[in-house]
Amino acid sequence: MTTINRKCRFAPVAPVALLQEMIKWGEQVVGPYHLLLAHDVLANRDAFADWAKELRASITKSFISGYVDIIMDSSVIELGAPVSIDTILEAAEVVDATTIVLPDIIGDQEATHELVASALERKDVTRYKTMFVPQGKTIEEYVASLEVAALFNWGTCIGLPRDAHEYEVPRRDLALVSRMLMPDRPIHLLGFSNHDLIEDFLTARTVEGVLGIDSAVPVRAGQGGSVFSLGQADYGPRGDYWDHKQLTVQARNNIQLVRTYLSA
């Protein structure tokens, strides 16, 4: 019998103006779980600092959650290469992040390991929980990357990349291997795959230890007037999404729908 994971949380990825709008709609929309992009935070430093304070104040007043978890991402998907660990740490300080994503290079196991080893030498990294992201071009390389992380005790949690499907590596397999090699490490799914949303959600719901997943997709779809559907794999490019200022009712509904799928 398959066990259902009812603890998976959703982090809506959005420009700061929309994140600020989400607070107005209450915790069921904004939620206590977020992933931010380091380069975006530093480009909008004051707005993000104010948002983080307002978020924590709004969640503190709530009876249903309490603890705010903010993950600072390396922006590797958006920029094509990760920002430096210095930039990640600077952005993390702006919003008092709880977790930082250790830099990774898409598809390159060795380069990722070099960046991670270097980042973990810094004493200021210990202020945060750290997310290790395995990389590779085959399932064997991904597993080897996880084995190295287990050997050197890298990361207090594991982030599984959305681009693994490009190498025909099922993310559910990666999640199961992560649980086998590092059963004490919680797992975060980095983004929707734009390939197989059904697998994304089944991984989130059926693999023990998957605590969260992030994506801009449900918000982007709602901003364009579309109802989010698991049957639609590709919602197209972001376009002018990062310039949006007002959260639509459909975007709000999509966020709540995703949370229902992940935790009902």
C-alpha positions in Angstrom: 0.0 0.0 0.0 1.4 3.4 -1.0 1.9 5.9 1.9 0.6 9.4 1.2 2.9 12.2 2.3 0.7 15.0 3.8 3.5 17.3 4.8 4.6 18.6 1.4 4.5 22.4 1.1 4.3 24.7 -2.0 6.6 27.7 -2.5 5.1 30.1 -5.2 7.9 31.7 -7.1 7.0 35.3 -8.1 8.2 38.9 -8.4 8.2 40.7 -5.1 5.1 42.8 -6.0 3.0 39.6 -6.3 4.5 38.2 -3.1 3.4 41.3 -1.4 -0.1 40.9 -2.9 -0.2 37.3 -1.6 0.1 38.5 2.0 -3.1 40.5 1.6 -5.0 37.4 0.7 -3.9 35.6 3.9 -1.9 32.5 4.7 -3.7 30.1 2.5 -2.3 32.1 -0.4 1.0 33.4 0.7 2.0 30.5 3.0 5.0 30.2 5.2 7.3 28.4 2.7 9.2 30.3 0.0 12.1 30.1 -2.4 13.6 33.3 -3.6 16.2 34.0 -6.3 19.4 35.6 -5.1 19.8 38.0 -8.0 16.2 39.1 -7.8 16.5 39.8 -4.1 19.6 42.0 -4.5 18.0 43.9 -7.4 15.0 44.7 -5.1 16.7 44.7 -1.7 14.4 47.1 0.2 11.2 45.6 -1.2 12.2 42.1 -0.3 13.4 43.2 3.2 10.0 44.8 3.9 8.2 41.8 2.5 10.0 39.3 4.7 9.2 41.4 7.8 5.6 41.7 6.8 5.4 37.9 6.0 6.7 36.9 9.4 4.4 39.3 11.2 1.4 37.9 9.3 2.3 34.3 9.8 3.0 34.9 13.5 -0.6 36.1 13.9 -1.9 32.9 12.4 -3.1 29.9 14.3 -2.3 27.3 11.6 1.4 27.4 10.9 3.9 29.6 12.6 7.4 28.9 11.3 8.5 30.8 8.2 11.0 28.9 6.0 12.7 31.0 3.3 15.1 29.2 0.8 17.6 31.4 -1.0 18.3 29.9 -4.5 21.4 30.3 -6.6 19.4 31.5 -9.7 21.1 28.8 -11.9 17.9 28.1 -13.9 17.2 31.8 -14.5 20.8 32.9 -15.3 22.2 29.7 -16.8 24.9 29.6 -14.1 24.8 30.0 -10.3 25.6 33.3 -8.7 28.5 33.2 -6.3 28.3 32.0 -2.7 29.0 35.6 -1.7 25.9 36.7 -3.6 23.8 34.0 -2.1 24.8 34.9 1.4 24.3 38.6 0.8 20.8 37.9 -0.5 20.1 35.5 2.4 20.9 38.2 4.9 18.4 40.7 3.3 15.4 38.5 4.1 16.9 36.5 7.0 16.7 33.3 5.0 16.6 29.9 6.8 18.2 27.8 4.0 20.7 28.5 1.2 21.0 26.5 -1.9 24.6 25.5 -2.5 25.9 26.4 -6.0 25.5 23.8 -8.7 26.3 23.5 -12.4 23.5 21.9 -14.5 24.6 18.5 -15.7 28.2 18.8 -14.4 28.9 16.6 -11.4 32.5 17.5 -10.9 32.1 21.3 -11.2 29.2 21.1 -8.8 31.2 19.2 -6.2 34.0 21.8 -6.5 31.7 24.7 -5.9 30.0 22.9 -2.9 33.3 22.0 -1.2 34.5 25.6 -1.6 31.3 27.1 -0.3 31.2 24.8 2.8 34.7 25.9 3.8 33.2 29.3 4.7 32.3 29.8 8.4 29.4 32.1 7.6 27.6 29.4 5.7 27.0 27.6 9.1 24.4 30.3 9.9 22.0 28.6 7.5 20.6 25.2 6.6 22.3 24.2 3.4 20.7 22.5 0.4 22.9 20.2 -1.7 21.8 19.7 -5.4 23.1 16.5 -7.0 24.1 16.8 -10.7 24.9 14.5 -13.6 23.9 13.4 -17.0 22.8 9.8 -16.2 21.1 8.1 -13.3 24.4 6.6 -12.4 26.1 10.1 -12.2 23.2 11.5 -10.1 23.5 8.6 -7.7 27.3 9.0 -7.5 26.8 12.6 -6.7 24.4 11.7 -3.9 27.0 9.2 -2.6 29.7 11.9 -2.5 27.3 14.1 -0.5 26.6 11.3 1.9 30.3 10.5 2.3 31.3 14.1 3.1 28.1 15.0 4.9 27.2 17.8 2.5 23.9 19.6 3.0 21.3 19.5 5.7 18.7 18.9 3.0 18.7 17.7 -0.6 17.3 19.7 -3.6 16.4 17.6 -6.6 16.7 19.5 -9.9 13.8 19.9 -12.3 16.1 19.4 -15.3 16.9 15.8 -14.5 14.3 14.7 -17.0 16.4 16.1 -19.8 18.7 13.2 -19.2 15.8 10.8 -18.8 16.3 10.6 -15.1 13.0 10.2 -13.2 13.0 12.6 -10.2 11.0 10.0 -8.2 14.0 7.6 -8.6 16.3 10.3 -7.3 14.1 11.0 -4.3 14.0 7.3 -3.4 17.8 7.0 -3.8 18.2 10.1 -1.6 16.1 8.5 1.1 18.1 5.3 0.9 21.5 7.1 1.1 20.6 9.9 3.4 17.4 9.0 5.3 17.8 11.9 7.7 17.9 14.6 5.0 14.6 16.2 4.0 14.1 16.7 0.3 12.9 19.8 -1.7 11.9 19.5 -5.4 13.4 22.4 -7.3 10.7 23.6 -9.6 8.0 21.9 -11.8 9.7 19.8 -14.5 7.8 21.3 -17.5 7.8 17.7 -18.7 5.7 15.6 -16.4 3.7 17.4 -13.7 2.0 14.2 -12.7 5.4 12.7 -11.7 6.3 15.8 -9.9 3.1 15.6 -7.7 3.3 11.9 -7.2 6.9 12.2 -6.1 5.9 15.0 -3.7 2.9 12.9 -2.3 4.4 9.4 -2.2 8.1 9.7 -1.3 8.7 10.0 2.4 10.7 13.1 3.4 9.8 15.3 0.4 8.9 18.5 2.3 8.4 21.0 -0.4 8.3 22.0 -4.1 8.5 25.4 -5.7 7.3 26.8 -9.0 6.2 30.0 -10.8 3.9 27.9 -13.1 0.6 28.0 -11.2 1.0 31.8 -10.6 2.0 32.5 -14.2 -0.9 30.4 -15.5 -3.3 32.3 -13.3 -1.9 35.7 -14.3 -2.7 34.7 -17.9 -6.2 33.6 -16.9 -5.6 29.9 -17.1 -6.7 27.2 -14.5 -3.7 25.1 -13.5 -3.9 21.6 -14.7 -1.7 18.6 -14.1 -2.5 17.4 -17.6 -0.7 20.4 -19.2 3.1 19.8 -19.2 4.3 23.1 -20.6 2.9 26.5 -19.8 5.4 28.4 -22.1 8.0 31.0 -21.3 7.7 33.5 -18.5 7.4 36.5 -20.8 6.7 39.7 -18.9 5.7 37.7 -15.7 8.4 39.4 -13.7 6.9 42.8 -14.4 3.4 41.9 -13.0 2.2 44.0 -10.1 -1.3 42.8 -9.3 -2.2 39.2 -8.3 -5.2 37.9 -10.2 -8.0 35.9 -8.6 -7.2 33.0 -10.9 -3.5 33.0 -9.7 -4.8 33.0 -6.1 -7.1 30.1 -6.9 -4.3 28.1 -8.6 -2.0 28.5 -5.6 -4.7 27.1 -3.3 -5.4 24.3 -5.8 -1.8 23.2 -5.8 -1.7 23.3 -2.0 -4.8 21.1 -1.9 -3.2 18.6 -4.3 0.0 18.5 -2.2 -1.5 18.2 1.2 -5.0 16.9 1.1 
